[in-house]
Structure formats: C-alpha cells, structure tokens
Amino acid sequence: MPEHRVGTQEEFEAARAELLVEEKDLTRRSDALAQKRRELPRVRVEKDYRFETEGGTRSLADLFDGRSQLLVYHFMFGPPYEAGCPVCSSIADTLDPNAVHLKARDVTLICSSRAPLDKLLTYRERMGWSFDWVSAGGSDFHRDLGFTYTAEELRPFLEGGVPPTVSQMARACGTDVLGYVTEGPGLSCYALSDGVVHRTYVTTARGLEPAMAYYGLLDRTPMGRHEEGEETHWLRRHDEYETRNDLSQQHLGAGPSRTSGC
C-alpha cells in the first residue's frame, strides 16, 4: 500500500463534502448524457442477419423474444477459440444475473459470438451462466458493426509489436495472436416496432465499463485499479483465480482496450 496523507476526521469530512459536490455534478451530467444517448437517430437494420440459436436459426427480430428492446453483447469467442476471452467472461459475469431484471423493463439481453454454437453452449455451462447465447458466425453481423477485423487491417497493430497482454489472452483462449485480435468486443442496442428493427446505440472499449462492475468498485478503493505499468492482465475467468485471498502479488494489466482484447 503506497503512503498517503493522514488527516483528522474533520479534515476528511471537509474534503469529502467538497468531493460530494463534484460527484453530484457528475451524476447530473451522466443523466443528461444518457438522455442524449436515447435521442440519437435510429438506423433501420436492412440486412437479414441470421443466427444459430438453441431453438434453431433465427432472425435479428426473433432475438427480441417478444420484447421491444434488445441488448447484444458481442463476446470475443471466434471460430478458432477453444475458450471465451477472459475479459469478456468477466463482463458476462455481470450481465448474466442482470438479464432477469432487464426483462422486467422490456429488454432482452443476449450474447453473440462467431464461434460455433456448440462451443458457446459448452463454455456457458462451464461458467454457470444462463443468458441466451447465439452464433453469428454465418453472417456479417459483427463485421458490419466494426467488431471483426481482417488480417490486413490488423497488420499495422501486429507489426508494431504485440503487447504481452495480447499474447497472454490469446493463449488463454487457445488461439494465436491473429486469431484472438480478429475479434473485438462491443455492445449494440436495438428497438423493434411493427416488425421493423432499428439500431439505436453501439459502443466498445471503455464504453463497456458499465458492464464491468468491478471497475466501479475498484475506483472507490484506496488503491483504485492499480493497473499502470503492468504487463500481465490481472483478470481471470472466475473459476481460474487462486484460492488464496491475497491477490496483491498478482500483476495487473490494462483496462478495456485493444491491448487486452476488450
């Protein structure tokens, strides 16, 4: 634990009161930004995407499952992967228990990946999740949203020197570096009205942090994320952490970015 200034209770309360003013301002600005997000122009989805699901081949409209809103997390699990991305897996840990609450607000939440459906369902069973997971491997769904890259597009990144975290994640997924970074994470949102699907929002990288609840909690701890300068990503699948509680000696890696996949 790094050294830090120690003050009196009165000094703490005064500084906390000043910070609270800024926190409340941030909350109000976040609410205003959320309103602007909802007011973005909607784009009609013209392409007839098809997905492999546990119930057979389905269209994008079918994935709403009787609701008017759809959230899709684009989970990094490409065709050559043997296991899902550990960072995406940590996100799925947050998404899974929230699916039932979203349903109560007329929102269906699913994950979509390009790996074959049987791989996805086997991995889902291992992780203990219950959300619906579809395979988009036979369509351009991920590609059209910018979440799949070609070898040519990735050439500058690969030739620039691959960060250790990328090699680490590729190994964890059972694929090579190119196979790993061909996939990208993202969240896309849709509305269904009179049988017509519109895309309403798309985000990636740090825009995914609302689904990474541990970061918001770490931001409130004395050491915060404590990720700067480390070459090994600290995140693991939830069944791969060491049983000991002392994780302070584990190396920590970058947040959601190209270097870590998500």
VMD Tcl script that draws the C-alpha trace (Angstrom):
set ca {
  {0.00 0.00 0.00}
  {1.59 3.34 -1.01}
  {2.00 6.04 1.62}
  {-0.85 8.53 1.79}
  {-1.62 11.69 3.70}
  {-3.30 11.05 7.04}
  {-5.66 13.66 8.40}
  {-8.21 14.19 11.14}
  {-11.85 13.19 10.95}
  {-12.74 16.87 10.49}
  {-10.32 17.18 7.55}
  {-11.75 14.03 5.99}
  {-15.33 15.26 6.30}
  {-14.46 18.64 4.79}
  {-12.64 17.07 1.83}
  {-15.43 14.51 1.41}
  {-18.03 17.30 1.29}
  {-16.07 19.04 -1.49}
  {-15.79 15.78 -3.44}
  {-19.50 15.09 -3.00}
  {-20.31 18.31 -4.86}
  {-18.27 17.07 -7.83}
  {-19.79 13.58 -7.63}
  {-23.31 15.00 -7.72}
  {-22.38 17.17 -10.68}
  {-21.01 14.12 -12.48}
  {-24.24 12.23 -11.79}
  {-26.32 15.06 -13.25}
  {-24.08 15.25 -16.31}
  {-24.28 11.48 -16.71}
  {-28.10 11.67 -16.63}
  {-28.04 14.38 -19.31}
  {-25.67 12.30 -21.44}
  {-27.94 9.27 -21.09}
  {-30.82 11.38 -22.40}
  {-28.74 12.43 -25.43}
  {-27.85 8.79 -25.99}
  {-31.52 7.86 -26.11}
  {-32.18 10.71 -28.56}
  {-29.65 9.51 -31.14}
  {-31.17 8.96 -34.59}
  {-32.16 5.34 -35.12}
  {-30.93 3.35 -38.11}
  {-33.15 0.76 -39.76}
  {-31.41 -2.62 -39.99}
  {-31.86 -3.59 -43.62}
  {-29.68 -6.70 -43.76}
  {-31.29 -10.05 -43.00}
  {-28.88 -11.35 -40.37}
  {-29.30 -14.97 -39.32}
  {-28.18 -16.53 -36.06}
  {-27.81 -20.08 -34.83}
  {-29.63 -20.47 -31.51}
  {-30.70 -23.29 -29.23}
  {-34.09 -23.05 -30.93}
  {-32.73 -23.17 -34.48}
  {-31.91 -20.45 -36.99}
  {-33.38 -17.08 -36.04}
  {-33.53 -13.56 -37.44}
  {-32.48 -10.45 -35.53}
  {-36.16 -9.63 -34.93}
  {-36.69 -13.12 -33.47}
  {-33.98 -12.47 -30.87}
  {-36.16 -9.84 -29.14}
  {-38.13 -12.79 -27.75}
  {-41.41 -10.87 -27.56}
  {-39.94 -7.66 -26.14}
  {-39.44 -4.29 -27.82}
  {-35.78 -3.72 -26.90}
  {-32.67 -5.83 -27.40}
  {-29.17 -5.54 -25.93}
  {-26.46 -7.60 -27.61}
  {-23.05 -8.08 -26.05}
  {-20.54 -9.02 -28.75}
  {-18.49 -11.59 -26.85}
  {-14.96 -12.33 -28.12}
  {-15.18 -16.02 -28.94}
  {-14.00 -16.54 -32.52}
  {-14.17 -19.73 -34.57}
  {-10.60 -20.84 -33.65}
  {-11.01 -20.11 -29.92}
  {-11.13 -23.03 -27.51}
  {-12.48 -20.82 -24.69}
  {-14.02 -17.37 -24.41}
  {-11.98 -14.23 -23.81}
  {-11.30 -13.86 -20.05}
  {-12.19 -10.16 -20.10}
  {-15.45 -10.80 -21.94}
  {-16.07 -13.60 -19.46}
  {-15.73 -11.14 -16.58}
  {-18.29 -8.92 -18.31}
  {-20.63 -11.87 -18.78}
  {-20.42 -12.48 -15.02}
  {-22.04 -9.07 -14.59}
  {-24.53 -9.44 -17.45}
  {-25.90 -12.85 -16.51}
  {-27.67 -12.01 -13.22}
  {-28.99 -8.76 -14.67}
  {-30.83 -10.37 -17.58}
  {-33.91 -11.12 -15.48}
  {-34.15 -7.50 -14.29}
  {-33.80 -6.19 -17.84}
  {-36.62 -8.47 -18.94}
  {-38.82 -6.75 -16.36}
  {-38.15 -3.48 -18.23}
  {-39.00 -4.90 -21.68}
  {-35.35 -5.55 -22.62}
  {-33.92 -8.83 -23.86}
  {-30.21 -9.33 -23.23}
  {-28.17 -11.85 -25.23}
  {-24.56 -12.53 -26.13}
  {-23.41 -13.07 -29.69}
  {-20.15 -14.63 -30.89}
  {-18.78 -16.04 -34.13}
  {-17.74 -19.44 -32.77}
  {-19.96 -22.45 -33.48}
  {-22.96 -22.71 -31.18}
  {-21.86 -25.96 -29.57}
  {-18.62 -24.33 -28.39}
  {-20.52 -21.40 -26.93}
  {-23.01 -23.56 -25.07}
  {-20.29 -25.84 -23.68}
  {-18.39 -22.83 -22.37}
  {-21.59 -21.30 -20.97}
  {-22.20 -24.48 -18.99}
  {-18.65 -24.37 -17.62}
  {-19.13 -20.76 -16.50}
  {-22.57 -21.39 -15.00}
  {-24.35 -18.67 -16.99}
  {-27.93 -18.86 -18.22}
  {-28.29 -15.97 -20.71}
  {-29.14 -16.77 -24.32}
  {-26.02 -17.03 -26.49}
  {-26.21 -17.07 -30.28}
  {-23.69 -17.79 -33.00}
  {-23.37 -15.12 -35.68}
  {-20.56 -16.94 -37.48}
  {-22.53 -17.33 -40.66}
  {-23.32 -13.63 -41.03}
  {-21.62 -10.23 -41.20}
  {-23.31 -9.07 -38.01}
  {-20.12 -8.46 -36.01}
  {-18.18 -7.27 -39.05}
  {-20.75 -4.65 -40.03}
  {-20.55 -3.13 -36.54}
  {-16.75 -2.96 -36.57}
  {-16.17 -5.83 -34.13}
  {-14.35 -8.14 -36.54}
  {-11.10 -7.27 -38.31}
  {-9.20 -8.65 -41.30}
  {-5.53 -9.64 -41.26}
  {-4.77 -6.67 -43.48}
  {-6.50 -4.24 -41.12}
  {-4.58 -5.69 -38.20}
  {-1.18 -5.62 -39.92}
  {-0.05 -2.22 -38.50}
  {-1.01 -3.32 -34.99}
  {0.75 -6.67 -35.27}
  {3.86 -5.22 -36.90}
  {4.09 -2.56 -34.21}
  {4.89 -5.13 -31.54}
  {2.30 -7.24 -29.78}
  {1.75 -6.25 -26.13}
  {2.33 -9.09 -23.64}
  {-1.31 -8.91 -22.53}
  {-2.47 -9.79 -26.05}
  {-0.24 -12.85 -26.19}
  {-1.46 -13.80 -22.71}
  {-5.12 -13.56 -23.73}
  {-4.55 -15.42 -27.00}
  {-3.01 -18.32 -25.07}
  {-5.88 -18.25 -22.59}
  {-8.32 -18.60 -25.49}
  {-6.38 -21.42 -27.14}
  {-5.59 -19.49 -30.30}
  {-2.78 -17.41 -31.81}
  {-2.48 -13.63 -31.61}
  {-4.04 -13.02 -35.02}
  {-6.94 -15.32 -34.24}
  {-7.50 -13.53 -30.96}
  {-7.42 -9.90 -32.15}
  {-9.56 -10.69 -35.20}
  {-12.42 -10.45 -32.74}
  {-13.45 -7.32 -30.88}
  {-15.89 -6.68 -28.02}
  {-18.88 -4.39 -28.16}
  {-22.42 -3.64 -27.12}
  {-25.18 -2.88 -29.59}
  {-28.77 -1.89 -28.87}
  {-31.97 -2.27 -30.92}
  {-35.62 -1.34 -30.92}
  {-38.43 -3.35 -32.54}
  {-41.65 -1.72 -33.72}
  {-44.21 -3.17 -36.15}
  {-41.74 -5.86 -37.15}
  {-39.02 -3.34 -38.06}
  {-35.65 -3.42 -36.25}
  {-33.69 -0.22 -35.67}
  {-30.18 0.07 -34.26}
  {-30.11 2.70 -31.52}
  {-26.64 2.58 -29.97}
  {-23.21 0.93 -30.34}
  {-20.16 1.15 -28.09}
  {-16.88 -0.61 -27.34}
  {-13.63 -0.26 -25.34}
  {-14.21 1.87 -22.22}
  {-17.82 2.33 -23.26}
  {-18.27 -1.21 -21.93}
  {-17.29 -0.29 -18.38}
  {-20.90 -0.12 -17.10}
  {-20.89 -3.90 -17.64}
  {-17.61 -4.23 -15.74}
  {-18.94 -3.61 -12.26}
  {-15.64 -4.46 -10.57}
  {-14.02 -1.34 -12.05}
  {-16.56 0.99 -10.46}
  {-15.95 -0.75 -7.13}
  {-12.18 -0.67 -7.50}
  {-12.37 3.05 -8.28}
  {-13.66 3.51 -4.73}
  {-10.90 1.54 -3.02}
  {-7.67 3.07 -1.65}
  {-5.50 1.69 -4.46}
  {-8.06 2.01 -7.25}
  {-7.49 -0.06 -10.37}
  {-3.74 -0.06 -9.79}
  {-3.09 -1.25 -13.35}
  {-0.45 1.19 -14.57}
  {2.79 -0.23 -15.90}
  {1.99 -3.91 -15.51}
  {2.42 -6.32 -18.39}
  {0.22 -9.20 -17.24}
  {-3.53 -8.80 -17.18}
  {-4.96 -9.45 -13.71}
  {-8.37 -10.64 -14.86}
  {-9.06 -14.36 -14.94}
  {-12.15 -16.43 -15.56}
  {-13.99 -16.75 -12.28}
  {-13.04 -20.42 -11.95}
  {-9.35 -19.75 -12.51}
  {-8.46 -17.42 -9.63}
  {-6.17 -18.74 -6.95}
  {-7.96 -19.84 -3.83}
  {-5.87 -17.59 -1.58}
  {-7.37 -14.20 -0.79}
  {-4.15 -12.25 -1.12}
  {-4.13 -11.10 -4.75}
  {-1.79 -8.18 -4.12}
  {1.14 -10.01 -5.67}
  {-0.64 -10.68 -8.95}
  {0.45 -8.48 -11.82}
  {-2.28 -6.18 -13.08}
  {-2.91 -5.30 -16.72}
  {-4.59 -2.68 -18.86}
  {-8.31 -1.92 -18.82}
  {-10.62 -2.46 -21.78}
  {-8.56 -1.63 -24.85}
  {-7.09 -3.25 -27.94}
  {-4.12 -4.44 -25.84}
  {-6.35 -6.56 -23.64}
  {-8.90 -7.50 -26.28}
  {-11.87 -5.93 -24.55}
}
mol new
graphics top color blue
foreach p $ca { graphics top sphere $p radius 0.5 }
foreach p [lrange $ca 0 end-1] q [lrange $ca 1 end] { graphics top cylinder $p $q radius 0.2 }
display resetview
